[in-house]
């Protein structure tokens, strides 16, 4: 007389666990890479805001400023970090306040400091974009 088999064996359970572990080991790094790439938009957006604010400041004062978070009329009145706090913002002046380079530096919040491909984003007074990572400017800024 045959008895009805119920449940799963230990071998079947271990096989399923191995398959799930393999899928997770592929999916998690891929997802993390996607998050890092998508969080770069935070830096690019903030630098475009800095660029627009600098042009407005220049029209009013005939010079740029390095005071990102100070209130107008001495500064730009922007936050020192990006919207989601993934990057901190700074401005370096050159040539007597007639040129500037705005930089978005990754913070530890959100894990953007692990982004070695693009790292720091920069934009200058003439609109030249740059990055300090291992990838190209075109790839990082797209």
ZIBELFEN-V815829 format. One record per run of one state. SS is the DSSP state (A for helix, B for strand, O for the rest). FROM is the first residue (numbers start at 1). LEN is the number of residues. If there is no record, write none. Layout:
SS/FROM/LEN ; SS/FROM/LEN
This chain:
O/1/9 ; A/10/52 ; O/62/19 ; B/81/1 ; O/82/5 ; B/87/8 ; A/95/3 ; O/98/1 ; B/99/8 ; O/107/2 ; A/109/6 ; O/115/6 ; B/121/4 ; O/125/4 ; B/129/3 ; O/132/5 ; A/137/5 ; O/142/1
